[in-house]
């Protein structure tokens, strides 16, 4: 995440999750910020250690139901995007994994590759090299359609209809920023991410360039705010 006095760049998931995780924040996630423009979509993949006897999303769910609370899902810290991905999958699949926190995404991935943990629902960018080298097994992507970088991996939605877990890396401005300025920024940022060279750079990082109108982005933020709030309440997650 990077920020300045004028603009904030952050994923929607992190932005709205903080509002529910922390009881005292010096700002209101919805009231004090205005979504200006998305830049890229960050997508995830359900990945397991090869020692786990599951070769599809369906098989994994069946195994997890036989072993409630035993399969270890590693994540990069309580309330992180990786953690939210795991509890969302628990909720939608009707299973209960053991969620193991690590100090960051790197240690969590190392734990999965070594077999210390057995599963992770994390960003494609964090796992793809290990998937391609066969050190990890990808079972399903969290987008409604297959990904170009993992064309042979089915979607989780093929097994759990309607399932989706992705977030938009977006730019925010202070609430009250004049609408003409916001609209101009939205248009210029949209042009930038549509540039073939910029799009190619994003693709290299397994990010999908994304554009949307200002109102659509802010509606997405409100929808995700409600969804994440219900999810965290369901699993009784608070940091302070």
DRENDO-1510 file (C-alpha; in Angstrom, 1 decimal, always signed):
<recs>
REC; n; res; u; v; w
REC; 1; UNK; +0.0; +0.0; +0.0 .
REC; 2; UNK; +1.2; +3.5; -0.7 .
REC; 3; UNK; -0.4; +6.8; +0.1 .
REC; 4; UNK; +0.0; +10.5; -0.1 .
REC; 5; UNK; -1.9; +13.5; +1.2 .
REC; 6; UNK; -4.1; +13.4; -1.8 .
REC; 7; UNK; -4.5; +9.8; -3.0 .
REC; 8; UNK; -4.6; +6.4; -1.5 .
REC; 9; UNK; -3.8; +3.2; -3.4 .
REC; 10; UNK; -5.2; +0.0; -1.8 .
REC; 11; UNK; -7.2; -3.1; -2.5 .
REC; 12; UNK; -10.9; -2.8; -1.7 .
REC; 13; UNK; -10.7; -5.9; +0.5 .
REC; 14; UNK; -8.0; -4.4; +2.8 .
REC; 15; UNK; -9.8; -1.1; +2.9 .
REC; 16; UNK; -13.1; -2.4; +4.0 .
REC; 17; UNK; -11.7; -5.2; +6.2 .
REC; 18; UNK; -9.8; -2.8; +8.4 .
REC; 19; UNK; -13.1; -1.0; +9.2 .
REC; 20; UNK; -14.5; -4.2; +10.7 .
REC; 21; UNK; -11.3; -5.6; +12.3 .
REC; 22; UNK; -10.4; -2.6; +14.3 .
REC; 23; UNK; -12.8; -1.1; +16.9 .
REC; 24; UNK; -11.1; +2.3; +16.8 .
REC; 25; UNK; -9.9; +3.8; +13.6 .
REC; 26; UNK; -9.2; +7.5; +12.9 .
REC; 27; UNK; -11.4; +7.4; +9.8 .
REC; 28; UNK; -14.6; +5.9; +8.4 .
REC; 29; UNK; -13.9; +3.7; +5.4 .
REC; 30; UNK; -17.1; +4.7; +3.6 .
REC; 31; UNK; -17.7; +8.2; +4.8 .
REC; 32; UNK; -14.2; +9.6; +4.5 .
REC; 33; UNK; -13.0; +8.1; +1.2 .
REC; 34; UNK; -14.3; +8.2; -2.4 .
REC; 35; UNK; -13.3; +5.6; -4.9 .
REC; 36; UNK; -11.7; +7.3; -7.9 .
REC; 37; UNK; -10.7; +4.4; -10.2 .
REC; 38; UNK; -9.7; +0.8; -10.2 .
REC; 39; UNK; -6.4; -0.1; -11.7 .
REC; 40; UNK; -6.2; -3.9; -11.6 .
REC; 41; UNK; -8.0; -7.0; -10.4 .
REC; 42; UNK; -6.2; -9.3; -8.0 .
REC; 43; UNK; -7.3; -12.9; -8.3 .
REC; 44; UNK; -6.7; -15.9; -6.2 .
REC; 45; UNK; -6.2; -19.7; -6.6 .
REC; 46; UNK; -7.0; -22.6; -4.2 .
REC; 47; UNK; -3.8; -24.4; -4.0 .
REC; 48; UNK; -2.7; -27.5; -2.0 .
REC; 49; UNK; +0.5; -29.3; -1.1 .
REC; 50; UNK; +1.0; -32.4; -3.3 .
REC; 51; UNK; +0.8; -34.6; -0.2 .
REC; 52; UNK; -2.9; -33.8; +0.3 .
REC; 53; UNK; -5.0; -36.4; -1.5 .
REC; 54; UNK; -7.3; -34.0; -3.3 .
REC; 55; UNK; -7.1; -33.4; -7.1 .
REC; 56; UNK; -10.2; -31.2; -7.5 .
REC; 57; UNK; -12.3; -28.7; -5.5 .
REC; 58; UNK; -15.0; -31.3; -5.0 .
REC; 59; UNK; -12.5; -33.8; -3.6 .
REC; 60; UNK; -10.9; -31.2; -1.4 .
REC; 61; UNK; -14.3; -30.2; +0.1 .
REC; 62; UNK; -15.2; -33.9; +0.7 .
REC; 63; UNK; -11.8; -34.4; +2.4 .
REC; 64; UNK; -12.2; -31.3; +4.6 .
REC; 65; UNK; -15.7; -32.4; +5.7 .
REC; 66; UNK; -14.2; -35.8; +6.8 .
REC; 67; UNK; -11.5; -34.0; +8.7 .
REC; 68; UNK; -13.1; -30.8; +10.3 .
REC; 69; UNK; -10.6; -28.5; +11.8 .
REC; 70; UNK; -7.6; -30.6; +10.7 .
REC; 71; UNK; -6.5; -29.3; +7.3 .
REC; 72; UNK; -4.1; -26.4; +7.9 .
REC; 73; UNK; -4.8; -23.3; +5.8 .
REC; 74; UNK; -1.8; -20.9; +6.1 .
REC; 75; UNK; -2.3; -17.1; +5.7 .
REC; 76; UNK; -0.4; -13.9; +6.0 .
REC; 77; UNK; -2.0; -12.7; +9.3 .
REC; 78; UNK; -5.4; -12.3; +10.9 .
REC; 79; UNK; -7.6; -10.0; +8.8 .
REC; 80; UNK; -5.3; -10.2; +5.7 .
REC; 81; UNK; -6.7; -10.8; +2.3 .
REC; 82; UNK; -5.3; -14.4; +2.4 .
REC; 83; UNK; -7.1; -15.0; +5.7 .
REC; 84; UNK; -10.4; -13.6; +4.4 .
REC; 85; UNK; -10.1; -15.8; +1.3 .
REC; 86; UNK; -9.8; -18.9; +3.6 .
REC; 87; UNK; -12.7; -18.1; +5.8 .
REC; 88; UNK; -14.8; -17.2; +2.8 .
REC; 89; UNK; -14.1; -20.6; +1.3 .
REC; 90; UNK; -15.0; -22.2; +4.7 .
REC; 91; UNK; -18.3; -20.4; +4.7 .
REC; 92; UNK; -19.2; -21.1; +1.1 .
REC; 93; UNK; -18.0; -24.7; +1.1 .
REC; 94; UNK; -19.5; -25.6; +4.5 .
REC; 95; UNK; -16.2; -26.8; +5.9 .
REC; 96; UNK; -13.9; -25.8; +8.8 .
REC; 97; UNK; -10.2; -25.5; +8.2 .
REC; 98; UNK; -7.5; -24.7; +10.8 .
REC; 99; UNK; -6.3; -21.2; +9.9 .
REC; 100; UNK; -2.7; -20.7; +10.7 .
REC; 101; UNK; -1.3; -17.1; +10.7 .
REC; 102; UNK; +2.2; -16.2; +9.6 .
REC; 103; UNK; +4.1; -12.9; +9.6 .
REC; 104; UNK; +3.5; -12.1; +5.9 .
REC; 105; UNK; +2.8; -13.7; +2.6 .
REC; 106; UNK; +6.3; -15.0; +2.0 .
REC; 107; UNK; +6.5; -17.2; +5.2 .
REC; 108; UNK; +3.0; -18.5; +4.5 .
REC; 109; UNK; +4.0; -19.6; +1.0 .
REC; 110; UNK; +7.2; -21.2; +2.4 .
REC; 111; UNK; +5.1; -23.1; +4.9 .
REC; 112; UNK; +2.8; -24.4; +2.2 .
REC; 113; UNK; +5.7; -25.5; -0.1 .
REC; 114; UNK; +7.4; -27.3; +2.8 .
REC; 115; UNK; +4.2; -29.1; +3.8 .
REC; 116; UNK; +3.9; -27.4; +7.2 .
REC; 117; UNK; +0.5; -26.2; +6.0 .
REC; 118; UNK; -1.6; -28.0; +3.4 .
REC; 119; UNK; -3.7; -25.4; +1.6 .
REC; 120; UNK; -3.8; -21.7; +0.8 .
REC; 121; UNK; -6.3; -19.5; -1.1 .
REC; 122; UNK; -4.0; -16.7; -2.1 .
REC; 123; UNK; -3.1; -14.4; -5.0 .
REC; 124; UNK; -2.0; -16.1; -8.1 .
REC; 125; UNK; +1.1; -14.0; -8.2 .
REC; 126; UNK; +2.3; -15.5; -4.9 .
REC; 127; UNK; +1.8; -19.1; -5.9 .
REC; 128; UNK; +2.1; -19.5; -9.7 .
REC; 129; UNK; +5.8; -20.3; -9.9 .
REC; 130; UNK; +5.4; -23.1; -7.4 .
REC; 131; UNK; +2.3; -24.4; -9.3 .
REC; 132; UNK; +4.2; -24.3; -12.6 .
REC; 133; UNK; +7.1; -26.2; -11.0 .
REC; 134; UNK; +4.7; -28.8; -9.6 .
REC; 135; UNK; +5.7; -28.1; -6.0 .
REC; 136; UNK; +2.1; -27.1; -5.4 .
REC; 137; UNK; -1.2; -28.3; -7.0 .
REC; 138; UNK; -3.8; -25.7; -8.1 .
REC; 139; UNK; -7.4; -26.9; -7.7 .
REC; 140; UNK; -9.5; -23.9; -8.7 .
REC; 141; UNK; -9.3; -20.2; -9.4 .
REC; 142; UNK; -11.6; -17.7; -7.7 .
REC; 143; UNK; -12.8; -15.8; -10.7 .
REC; 144; UNK; -16.0; -16.6; -12.7 .
REC; 145; UNK; -13.9; -17.6; -15.7 .
REC; 146; UNK; -10.6; -19.4; -16.1 .
REC; 147; UNK; -7.4; -17.4; -16.1 .
REC; 148; UNK; -5.1; -17.0; -19.1 .
REC; 149; UNK; -2.0; -17.8; -16.9 .
REC; 150; UNK; -3.6; -21.0; -15.6 .
REC; 151; UNK; -5.8; -22.2; -18.5 .
REC; 152; UNK; -6.0; -25.8; -17.3 .
REC; 153; UNK; -7.2; -24.9; -13.8 .
REC; 154; UNK; -11.1; -24.8; -13.4 .
REC; 155; UNK; -13.0; -22.2; -11.5 .
REC; 156; UNK; -14.2; -22.8; -8.0 .
REC; 157; UNK; -17.6; -21.7; -9.3 .
REC; 158; UNK; -17.8; -24.9; -11.3 .
REC; 159; UNK; -18.2; -26.6; -8.0 .
REC; 160; UNK; -19.7; -23.9; -5.9 .
REC; 161; UNK; -22.1; -21.9; -8.2 .
REC; 162; UNK; -21.7; -18.1; -7.9 .
REC; 163; UNK; -18.4; -18.3; -6.0 .
REC; 164; UNK; -16.0; -15.4; -6.6 .
REC; 165; UNK; -13.2; -13.9; -4.5 .
REC; 166; UNK; -11.2; -11.1; -6.0 .
REC; 167; UNK; -10.4; -7.6; -5.2 .
REC; 168; UNK; -9.7; -4.4; -7.1 .
REC; 169; UNK; -6.5; -2.5; -6.5 .
REC; 170; UNK; -8.0; +1.0; -6.6 .
REC; 171; UNK; -7.3; +4.7; -6.1 .
REC; 172; UNK; -9.2; +6.7; -3.5 .
REC; 173; UNK; -9.5; +10.4; -2.8 .
REC; 174; UNK; -10.7; +12.2; +0.3 .
REC; 175; UNK; -14.5; +12.5; +0.4 .
REC; 176; UNK; -15.7; +15.8; -0.9 .
REC; 177; UNK; -13.2; +15.9; -3.7 .
REC; 178; UNK; -15.0; +17.8; -6.5 .
REC; 179; UNK; -16.7; +15.5; -8.9 .
REC; 180; UNK; -15.1; +17.0; -12.0 .
REC; 181; UNK; -11.7; +16.2; -10.7 .
REC; 182; UNK; -12.7; +12.7; -9.7 .
REC; 183; UNK; -14.2; +12.1; -13.2 .
REC; 184; UNK; -11.1; +13.4; -14.9 .
REC; 185; UNK; -8.8; +11.2; -12.8 .
REC; 186; UNK; -11.1; +8.2; -13.5 .
REC; 187; UNK; -10.8; +8.8; -17.2 .
REC; 188; UNK; -7.1; +9.3; -17.3 .
REC; 189; UNK; -6.3; +6.3; -15.1 .
REC; 190; UNK; -8.6; +4.2; -17.3 .
REC; 191; UNK; -6.7; +5.3; -20.3 .
REC; 192; UNK; -3.4; +4.5; -18.6 .
REC; 193; UNK; -4.3; +0.9; -17.6 .
REC; 194; UNK; -5.7; +0.3; -21.1 .
REC; 195; UNK; -2.4; +1.2; -22.7 .
REC; 196; UNK; -1.0; -2.1; -24.2 .
REC; 197; UNK; +2.4; -1.6; -22.5 .
REC; 198; UNK; +0.9; -0.9; -19.1 .
REC; 199; UNK; -1.6; -3.8; -19.5 .
REC; 200; UNK; +1.3; -6.2; -20.4 .
REC; 201; UNK; +3.2; -5.1; -17.3 .
REC; 202; UNK; +0.2; -5.8; -15.2 .
REC; 203; UNK; -0.4; -9.2; -16.9 .
REC; 204; UNK; +3.2; -10.1; -16.1 .
REC; 205; UNK; +2.4; -9.7; -12.4 .
REC; 206; UNK; -0.8; -11.8; -12.9 .
REC; 207; UNK; -3.0; -8.7; -12.5 .
REC; 208; UNK; -5.9; -8.0; -14.9 .
REC; 209; UNK; -6.2; -4.3; -15.9 .
REC; 210; UNK; -9.5; -3.0; -14.7 .
REC; 211; UNK; -11.7; +0.0; -15.6 .
REC; 212; UNK; -15.1; +1.1; -14.2 .
REC; 213; UNK; -17.1; +4.3; -13.7 .
REC; 214; UNK; -16.8; +6.1; -10.4 .
REC; 215; UNK; -20.3; +5.2; -9.2 .
REC; 216; UNK; -19.8; +1.5; -10.0 .
REC; 217; UNK; -16.5; +1.4; -8.1 .
REC; 218; UNK; -18.1; +3.0; -5.0 .
REC; 219; UNK; -21.1; +0.6; -5.1 .
REC; 220; UNK; -18.6; -2.3; -5.2 .
REC; 221; UNK; -16.9; -0.8; -2.1 .
REC; 222; UNK; -20.2; -0.7; -0.3 .
REC; 223; UNK; -21.2; -4.2; -1.3 .
REC; 224; UNK; -17.8; -5.6; -0.2 .
REC; 225; UNK; -18.0; -3.6; +3.0 .
REC; 226; UNK; -21.3; -5.4; +3.9 .
REC; 227; UNK; -20.0; -8.8; +2.8 .
REC; 228; UNK; -16.7; -8.6; +4.7 .
REC; 229; UNK; -18.5; -7.4; +7.8 .
REC; 230; UNK; -20.9; -10.3; +7.8 .
REC; 231; UNK; -18.0; -12.7; +7.2 .
REC; 232; UNK; -15.9; -11.4; +10.0 .
REC; 233; UNK; -18.9; -11.4; +12.4 .
REC; 234; UNK; -19.7; -15.0; +11.5 .
REC; 235; UNK; -16.1; -16.0; +12.4 .
REC; 236; UNK; -15.9; -13.6; +15.4 .
REC; 237; UNK; -12.7; -11.9; +14.1 .
REC; 238; UNK; -11.5; -8.7; +15.7 .
REC; 239; UNK; -8.0; -7.4; +16.3 .
REC; 240; UNK; -8.7; -4.9; +19.1 .
</recs>
